[in-house]
Structures are given as C-alpha cells and as structure tokens.
Amino acid sequence: MDLFVLCQRVKVSMLALLFLGGLAGFSSTVASSSSTNSSSPQTSRSNVGLAMTGRWNQGPVFASAVSGNYMYFGSSGTVRVVEVDKDSSGNAVAWQEVASIGTDGVVRDMLIEGGYLYLADGSGWMRVINIEQPDKPKLSGQVELNSEIKAIHYNNGHIYIAAGWAGLHIIDVSDPEAPSLVNSYKSGGYALDVVVVHETAFIAAGQDHGLQIVDLSDLTSPQLIASHEITGSASGVDSDGEHAYVVNMDDEKPGLHIFDVSERENPVRIAIQPLIYGAERVRLEGNMVYVAGVANDAGLIVVDVSNPNSPVKLGSWWDSTCSESVTIDNEIAYLAHGDQGLEILDVRDPNEPEVIKHFSAAGRVRGVDTQGHIAYVANGYRGLKVVDVSNNSSPVDLSELKTYRALDVDVAGPFAHVADDWAGYKLIDVSNPSQPKLVSELDTPGYAEDIFVLRNMVYIADGEGGLRILDLSEPSAPREVASVSVDGGYAYEVVVIGDFAYLAAGKAGLLVINVSNPSRPIVYSKYHIKNNKFEVRGVTVQGPYAFVAAGYTGLTILDASSPAQLRLVGRFETKRRANNVSVVGDKAYVVDSDNIRVLDVSKPHAPREIDDHPMPASAAKVHSNLKGVYVAGMESGLLIFEP
C-alpha cells in the first residue's frame, strides 16, 4: 500500500480542545532515567460529576527545545527533561532523562527564552515553566486562550501563538511569571505556524491560504500587509527577514517554497524545492533548512539554501512514521517523530544525517480493553501496550509489542486480539502480561478498525472490507470463514450478542447480522435514516437496546428485542460528532469528538445528560465496566474515570 495513505491516516488535523485548565493540573516528578417517542430530550444537569482518577499521560512527540546542557520534549501531556553531556568543543555526546512535568493537555509546541520554557498546550493554554533548575521544573505562569493552539514563537518580550481558525494570539511575557494577553488577530485561513522578524509576522495559514504577512508595529492593531497563495495546506514557516521558507502538504505541488520578502508588500516566490507529498515544519539554521516531512517525505530532509534562488537538496533520513517538527542545536537535529518518539540526529555531514540516539514515546491511544487490573492499550504505531492500572492514579507500563498500527484490542483468556489497521489481525499471547508474544496474524482486505471475540470466533470491522469472520480453533493458524460487505459504507465497530452481530457501518447504517452459523452470516435487518449527517460509527448493546453513536446526529437508541425489526426509541443530539458509546447500568458514556458525555438512560425514550467532560484532544473510544471508565484519548493517552 502507498506510504502516502499509511502515514496520512494519522495526519488528519486533531483539534486541540479545552481541558481541565489551572495550576492543579500540573505535577512534577524526577526520573532516574526514564418510533414511539423519538424526541430529542432536554439537557438536564445533576450534581453527578465524571471524576478523572488517573491518566496514562504518554503519547506522541510533537515538539522539542534545547538550552545549554538540557533538552526538553513533549510526549502527549508530559514534558520530559534530558541532560545533555557535551565535549570540550560543545558537541553533544550523551543524553540522560532526569525529570518531567505534566500538563492538562497535549504539548503542541515549545520554546526556551531566559530560563523559562514556554508551552503551547493543546488544552487551550500557554504555559510558562521555570527551568532555572532544569531537574526541578515548575509551573510559574499561564494564560487561557480558549482556542486551538498549533505553534509558538518568541520575539522581543512577546509570545506569538498560531491558533488555527482563531488566527494569532499575542502575549506579553515581559514578566514571565505574569503573562498577559495583549491581542488576538484573526488572520486569514487556519494558522498552523508563525515566525516573527522585525515587527513582521509570517504565518503559514493552512489550506489554500498560503503565506500571510502581518505588520506588528502596533500590537493593538495588527495589519495584513500581503499574502501569497500556496497550493494545498501551508503548514510550516521560518524566516530570516529577507527570505521566508514555507512548507506545504499537497497532492500536486508539495515542496519547500522560498520567498523574497525584502519588500513586505510584494513577496515574490523565487524557488521551490519539490517534495513528494510535503512537510509539517521547517527550520532555518545558517545556510541550511531542515524539513520535518510527512508521508513519502517522512523523516528529516536537509536543503542547502546558501543561494535561496537555487536550493540544493542534500541528505535525508527516512522513516515510515510522519515527523512533526525539528529543532537544531550545534549541528544536532532533534526530530519530533510523533508516535515513535524523539530522534536525535548528527547532521554535521548534511549529506548523511545519522540517528545517534532515540527516546521512545507512546502512540495515539485508539482502543482499550481491561482484564482485572491490567489495561491493554491499542497504541497506534507503537502496537500493543500493557499497563498496570491497579492504582488508577499511577498507571505503570508493563510491556509493549510492536505491531503496524493497533486500532483496537479485545482480550479473551490468555490472548489479546488486535485490529491492526491495513495489516489486519494479530493474535498475541498475554498469559504473562510482562512478556506479550505474537502467536499468529492474518491480513484482511480493508482497514481493521475494531475487533470482537466470542468463543473461538473473531469478528473484525474492516472498514471498506466490511465484516470479516475468522475461525480461531487453531490459534496458530486463524482462517477467514465468511464476510459481509457494506456497500456504500465503512465498518467502524462490531459487537456480538448471542446469535447476532451488530455492525456500525457508517453511511450504510447499523447492520444486524445473524451469525448463528458464522460461516454463513445473514443480514437480518438494517437501520438507516435519510440524513447526510447520519453515520453509524459505534454501537453497543445492553439488554433489549442497541445504543448507536450516529455521527453528527448524536446518540440513537433502538429497541433490538426483535433483531429483525429494529425500532427507534430515543435520541440525544450531541454537540459535535458521536463517535463511540459504552453503557454500564443506567449510564451511557458517549465520545462526542472533544467531550465525554454522560447520559442517564434509565428511561431509554428520554436520555438525559447528567455530565460532560472536556478532553485534551479528540478521543477515539470509550470502554467502561463496574471498576472504571477508560477513554482511549488518542494523543492525550489513556484517561481513567470513576464509573
């Protein structure tokens, strides 16, 4: 399969959404190394609160920063501090992790200025961390911005935040411990990156909005000076004042775009260094530009721009996982490598960049299942993670088994069954949770999104491949015995109750399939409504009711007591998109893009919201039982709540 497809499946823009702001969200640790009634009911709040009891606060790496003998990088909601040993010439020779500090959200970007680390926190805050004692970082200031946060830049006592649709935030940090918002400027497009030089902001403004140039001589009234189109999405920018270097992601003209900006009112594109698909970020260091690429350009690309009119591509380091950003310090490149962690590359020979150190991180948490006090996490490109959650407030890593891209997991007996995206199915022995072992695997024709195991049968929601049914009588040799197509749809999730499989089939609706004979499945019924917003993305069944996460139409509750005749009972309109649902007792937990909504479903014809909890980033799935509510929080890790 084309690498563009593989990598790009994780390059969909993840909205950084409001979470639990405030000082209390921070913790510092020192590490040794490491159709009867179908009305949409009112929202009625109660004093019932969804309380978070723990968080496995690990995830992708988006940013890094270096100052002196210390390097810092974000891994989901954790800033990790690394001491750097340097030789007499100032060359880095060794790295040792010495401390960390947690945030409420996801670390999107960071920079260091004057003994302070400034964070672009995806929960909607700009945080200031005092790092005068690097091994004892502490929060010293913050500003709530109530918007997405994509990138951060410092210039002359001010922090500039690229804030998506909100444009540009300007923050006075002349007193770093008392930062204050000066102004917010609504730039054109979707601000993804910003650099400020000589009272001028250069903004990478996203899809079809190219490069925006803004006059900042009066911070209370920024003015657009000029703009220049760039096809696709302008995602990263850097500048020395004379030239601006912009990278984009595009199917037709991806590349490093070089502009002469000496005349601010008339930017002129003077060169393009072509790329295969594009890049996320770009950094200028002397006569070299370092590009953090994605998809077919994933990894690091070095370009000589000593003559900006005629750039020369030099060396590159390639990896199948998309890169997010790059920081340069004395010919050492710190490459934020998403799910894979942080790569440290020696770029003294720009023709042969070489990885000399790697710090692992966690991937995007896509699915979770529990067995006793163990949580089994489908951790994206990191594969299967096994986490001890006997103490919810302090989850402990036990082990990891790398797979292609784990999207869901179902644990039954001694086995973890993994839906592994385009790579299909993985069977993993977890009889010893500390030493998981791959037993067998089977490719599927689509994208294995979700998995359900009943006795010796495995049911896989396989995206465009529909429902795939595997016989696991012989664990070492799984075999497919049947399939069900989803014409016009996409299989997101499957649950099997007795003789029936309930398949969340996207635009094709909810399919109820008789699997009493798994080798001869029969579609018994289908629930679908004529509404462009209706898209079944998740389903769970409790008693006679099927609870359906139906996309932008919210939660739909069906009477499934007669599987051949599904009947609408009730609905609840969510604010955004209902992606997944789990039910325990009289409570339904709905993943509503950026929120977990808690509904009282004791009266299925009139579901009632009793709580909602903002998430640090868009969540994927929710798993609940009598012990807890476990949210697969994508970039924000695994979040654990009281049931």
N, C-alpha and C positions, 0 to 999 in steps of 0.2 A: 504494500500500500504506500501511496505517495507520502513522503515525510511532511509535506505541507499540511496534509489532512491530519496526520498524527499529532504534530505539535500544535497546530492551530486549534485543535479541540480544546486546548487549555488557554488559548489566547483570547477567548471571549471576554469582553470587559466585565470585571467583577465590581459591582458598585460597593464602595466603601461607605457603610451606613452607620448611623448613630448607635452608640452602645452605652454602657454604663460609664459616664464620664466622672471625673473627680479624682481627688488625691487618694481616696481609699482604695481605688482600683490598682494601685501600684504596690509591688512587693519586690524587695531586693534580696538576692541570695548570692553567696560566694561559692564558686565551683572549684573543685580540686583540679578538674580538667574539663572536665566537661560542661299519583297526583291527587291526594285528598287535600292536604293543606301544604302548599308549597310556597308560602310567603317567606320573604327574607326577613327574619326577626330583627328586633332592635338589639343594639349593643347595650348590655346592662352589666356594669362592673360590680364586683363584690370586693370584700376585703381579702379575698384569696389571692395570694401572690405566688408567682413562679420564682422560687429562690434558687439561684445557682449555688451549688455546693462544691463544685470543683471544675477545673479546666485543665486538660492536657494541652498546654499552651505552646505547642510546637507546630511548625508549618513551613511554607516556602520562604525562601530568602529573596527579598526584593531590593535591598539596598545595603551599602556599606560606607564607612568613613574611616579615615586614618588621621592620627595626630601624634607626632613624636613616636614613641615606642609602643603605642597602643592602636589597635584596630577594633572597630565596632561593626557589628552587622545585626540586622533584624531577622528573626525567624518567627514568622507569624506574629504573636503578641509578646515576644521576648527580644530584648536587646542583649546580645552576647558580647562580652568584653574579652579581647585577646591581647596578651602581652607579646610584643614583637622584639626578638633579640636581633641586634644589628652588629655587624663587624665594624672595624675601625674606619672603613670607607662609607659607612652608612647603609650598607646592603643588608636587607633582611635575610636572616639565615634560619630562624626558628620561630615557632608560634605556639603559645600556650594559653588556653582559655582559663581566665581567672575569676570572672564574675558575670552576673547577669542581673537584669531588672525587667520586670514585667509591665506591660501596658494593657489597657482595657481592650484595645482594638488590634489592628494589624499594622505593623510598621511598613509604610509605603516608601518612605524616603528619609534620608538623614544627612546632616552636615555638622561640622565642628567649627566653632568660632570662639576664641578667647576662653577656653576652659569650660565651654558648655556644648552639649550635644543637643541639637535641635531635631525633633522628630516630626515627620508628617504621619500622624496616627490616623489610620483609617476609620476610627470610631468618630471622627469629626473634630479632632482637637489637634492643635500644635502644642507639643510638649517640650519643655526645656529640662534637660538633665544636667546636673552639676557633675562634672567629671574631673574636678581638680584632684581628687583621689580616685584614679581610674578603677581601682579594685573595690571601691565603695561608691558606686554611682547612686545618686539620689535625685528625685524629682524636686525641682526648685521653682517651676512656674509653668503656666499653661494658659491657652486661650481656646475657648469653644467657638467653633466656626460654623457648625450646623450645615455642613456641606460635604461633598466628596473631597478627598484630598489626594492628589496624584503626585506632586513633586514639590520640592522645597529649594529655595535659593537665598543666599545672604548677600547683602550689599549695603555698606555704609550705615550700619546700625539698624537695618530693617530686614525682616524676613518676608520673602515673597512666596506665596503658595499658589501653584497651579491647581485649580479646584473644579475641574470638569465643566459642567454647564454653568456653574457659579462664576467662572472666569478666574479672576486674580484677587487674592486677599493680600493686603499689605499690613504688616505687623511691626510696631515699634519695639525693638529689643535693646534699646539703649541701656535699660536696666533689665538684664536677662531674667531676673527673678520677679519682675513685674511687667511682663509683656502686655501690650495693649493693641487692639485692632484699630488701625488708622482709617482704612477704607477698603471697600470691595469694589472691584471694577468688572463689569460684565463685558468681557471680551467676546469677539465673535467666535462661534464654534464651541468646541469642547476642549478646554485647556488641559493638556496632558503633561507639558513640561515648560519650564521657564528659566531664562537666564537674564540677568540684569547687568548692563555695562554702560557707564557714563550716563546715568539717568534715563536709560532706554531699556525697555523690556522686550525681549524676543520670546514669543510664545509659540510653541507647537500646538496648533489649535484643532487637532483631530481630523475627523472625516470631512474631506472636501473644503476645509477652511485654511489649510496650509500654514504659512508663516504670518504671524501678526506682529507688527512693530508698534510699540506704545510709548508715548512720551510720558516720563515720570518726573519731570522737573517740578511739577506741583502735585504732590502725592494726594492732595484732597480732590484733585480733578484730573486723573489720567486721560490722555487723549490719544486716539488711534492716529498714527502717522501714515502708515501704509500697510499693505498686506500683499502677499504673493501666493497664487494658487500652487498647490502640490496635489497630484492625484492621490487617491486613497486617503489614508489616515496619517497625518503628520504627528509623529509620536515622541520624538526627542529632538533637543536643540542645544547647541553650545555656540559661544561666540567670543571673539577677542576684540570686538568693537569695529573692526574693519571688515570682517567676514562672519557670516553666520553659517553654521553647519547643521543641516536638518536631515533626519532620517524619517522614512515613511514605511508603511506597510501597504502593499498594493499588489493586485494580480497583474497589472500591466507595466507600470513604471516604478518599481521599487528601487531605492537607492539612497546614497548619500548625496544630498543636494547642497551645493555650495553657492552662497550668495555674496555678492559685493554689497555691503550695507554702509559703505562710507558716506553715501548720500542717503540719509534715513528715509526721505520721502520717495526715493526711487530705487528700491532694492532690485538688483539685477542677478539673475541666476547665471553663473559663469561656467559651471561644470556639474556633471552628475557622475558619480562612481556607481555603476549599476550593481544591484544585488539581485538575488534570485527571488526572494519574497519580501525581505525588509528587515527592520530592526526596531527595537524598543527604545534604546537610548544611545547617545553618542557623547563622547568626552574628548575635548581638545587638550593636548599636553605638548607644548612646544610646537614642533613641526609634524606631530603625529596626531591622528584621530583614531580613537578606539571605539569600535562599534559593537554593541551588545545585540547580537542578531537573534532572529526567531525562525521557526520552521526550517526551511532548507539552508538558511543562513545561521542557524542556531550555534551559539558559542561566541568566540571573540574574533573580530576581524581588525587588522591594523592597516591603516591607509596613510601614506606619506602625502602631506599637504604643504610641503615647503614651497611648492608652486601651486597656489589654490586653483589656478586656471587649468591645471593638468594634474589631478590627483593620481597617485600610483598605489594600487593595492599591493601590499607586501604579503606578510604571512597571515595565517589564521589557525585557530584551534576550533575544531568542530565537535559537537555532541548533539545527540538527537533531542535533548531537552532544551526548550527555549531559555534564553538568557533574559534578564530583567534590567540590569544596569551594570556599570563598571566604574571603578574608582582607581586612579593611578597614583602611586607613591614611589618615587625614586626607581622607576623602571620595573616596578612590581604592579601587576594588574590584579585587582580584587574584583572578581566577576560574580555578581549575584546570579545564582544559577537555578532560581525557582525551587522546584521540588527536590532537586539534587543537593542543594546546599550552597556552599561558597567555594569557588575555585580560586586558588592563588597561583598566578602565572608569572613566570620570568619572561619579560619582554625586552631584555637588553639586546637580544637579537630579534628585531621586529619581523624578520623573515621566518623565524621558528619559535613562536610562542610555546612555552612548555609549562605544564602544570607541575608545581613543586610542592603543593600542599592542598589538602581538601578537608573541609569541615562539613560533615553530614548534617542534614536537617530532615524535617518531615515533609511529606507531600500534602496535597489537599485532601482533607478527610471527606470521603464520598459516601461511606456507608459504615454501619457498626452493628455488631451483634454481641450479646453478652452470654456468658456461661459461668454461673457462680460469681466470683469476684474478679473475673477476667473479662476485659473488653477486647474484642477482635475488631481491628480497625482496617477498613479498606482505604488505603492511604495513597491513592493515585499512583504516580510513577515510583513511589517507594515500595509499593506492594502491600503485603500484609504486615501490620504492626500488632504486636500483642502487648497489652497494657494492664497492669495490676491496678484495679480500682477499688480494692478493699477499703482504702481510705480515700473517699471521693475528693477530699480537699488536697490530696497529694498523690496524684496518679504516678505510677512508676513504670518506665519502659522495661519490658522483659526481653523482647526479641523482635526480629524483623526477618521477613523472607521476601526478597525482591521478586516482583513479577513485572509484566509490561506496564499495566495501568489498572490497578484494582479499583473497581467502581462499587462493588457490593460484596458482602460476605454473609453466609449463613452457616452457623456452627451446629453440627449434629453429632453427638457422641464424640469420638476421637478425631473427627475431621472438620476442617474449615473448608467450605466450598466458596470459591471466589469467582465472581463475574469480572473478567479481565479485559474489558473493552474489546478492541478488534482481535485480540489474541484468544478470545473465547473463554474456556473454562479451565480452572485449576483446582485440583484436589490436593489438600495439604494436611498432613498428619500433625495434629496439635496435642497428641496424648501427653507430650511433655511441652507445655507452653513456652518454655525457655529455649526449646530447640525444634522449631517447626521444620518439617521436611516435605518437599514436593513428592507426591505419590504418582500423580498422572495428570494429563492435560488433554484437552480436545478443542480444536479450533471450531468456531461457529461462523456462519456466513456474514453475520452482521456485527453489530457492536453489543457485546454482552453488558447490559446495563444493570440487571438485577437478577437475583437468584433465590430460589425457594426449594428446600429439600423435604421430601416426605418419604419415609422408609428408604427404599433403595432407588427412588426415582428423583431426578434433578430437573427442575423446571427453570428455564432461562428466558428472561425478557431480553430479546436480542436485537432491539432497535428495528431497523428495516427488515431484519431477518425474522421478525415475528416471535412466536413462542417455539422454543426448541425443547424437546423432552429427551432426557438421557437416562439410560439404564445403567445403574452403578452396582449391579450384582457382583461384578468383579471390579473392585476399586482400582486395580492397576490397569484396567482396560475399559474405560467408560465408552459407551456406544450410543449414538443417537437412534431412537426408535420411531420418532414421529415429529412433526412440526405443524404449526398453524400459521398461515400468512395473515398479514394485517394490511391489506390493500389500502393505500392512501393514508396509512397510519404509521405509528412508530411505537414499538413495545418498550415502555419505560419500567414497568414493575409487574410482578406476578405474585399472587398468594393462592395457596391451595387449601381448601377446606373440604374434607371428606372426598366426595367424588367430583368436585368441581374446582376448576382453576379460574381465577378472576384476573383478567389481563388488562392492565392500564395501557391502552393502545393509542394514545394521543388523539389525533383528529378522527381516528376511526372509532373512538368512544371506549366504552367498557365492554369487553367480551367475556361472556360466561361460557366456559368450555367443559364439557363432560369428559373427565379423564378416568372414568372407572376402568376403562381399558386404555392404559397410557399409550399403547401402540396404535390406537385408533381413536384419537380425540375428535369430539363432535361439538361444533359451536351450537350451543343451546339457545342463546339469546344475546342481544346487544342493546346497550343503552347509549343513545346519541341524540343530541338536540341540534337544531339548525341555528347555530350561533357561532360566528367566526372566532369568538373568544373561548369557546368550549374546547378543551383539550385535556383528556384524561392523562395525568402524569403520575398519579399514585392511587393506591387502593388498599384498604384493609377491611376485614370482615369480623364483626363481633355479633354473636347471636344471629338474629334474623336480618341484620342490617349490614349493608355494604356502605362504607364511608369512602367517598371518591374525591380526591384532590383534582379539581377540574379546571386547572389553569386560572385564567383571568375571570372565570365565572365563580370562583370560590369553591366552597365545600358543598358537595351534593350527597344527600343521604337517601339510600334506596332500600326498599323492602325487598330482600332477596330470599324470603322464606320459600318462595317458589322460583328457583333459578331460571325457569323457562319464561317467567313473566315478571320482570323487574318493574317495580312501581316506585315513582317518586314520592318521598315522604317529606323531606325538608331541604332547605338550602341555607347557606350562610355566605354572604358576599364578603370576601376578603378585600383588603385594600389594594393588594397587588396581585401576585400570581400564586395560587395554591399549588405547591409542587409535591407535597408528600403529607401523609397523615398517619398517626398512630393513636390507638384508643386503648385506654385502661379504665375499667369500670365505667363511670359516668362522665369521664373526661376525654375529649379529643384534643390532640396536640397537632396543630397544623403548621407546616412550614410555609410561610407566606413571604417568599423571597428573602426579605430582610428581617422578618419577625417570626417568633414562635407564638402563635395564638392559641390560647387555652379556651376551649368551649365546654360548657355544660350540655351534654347530650342526653341527660336523663329523660328529656322529652324530645325524641328524635324529630318530631314535626316542627319543633321550635328551638333549634340550637341557640345557645346564648353565650356570648363571650364573657368570660369572667376575669381574664387577664391577657396581656400580651407582653412579650419580652423582646426588645430590640437586640439584634445580633451584630457582631463586629463586621460580618461580611455575609453575603448571601449563603444560606445553608442549603444542603442537598437533601438530607433525610433525617427522620426522627425515629428513634426506637425507644419504646417505653415498656416497663414492667412494674411490678409492685415495689421494686427497690429504687427505681430512678427513671429519669427521662434523659436519654442520651442523644445529643444532637450532633450529627455529622456536619460540622461547621465550615467545610471547605477550607479556605485559607486561615480561618480562625481556630482550627484544631477541633478537638473533641470537647464539648461542653456538657456538663452533668448538672441536672436539676433534681430537686425533690419532686416526687410524683404528686 
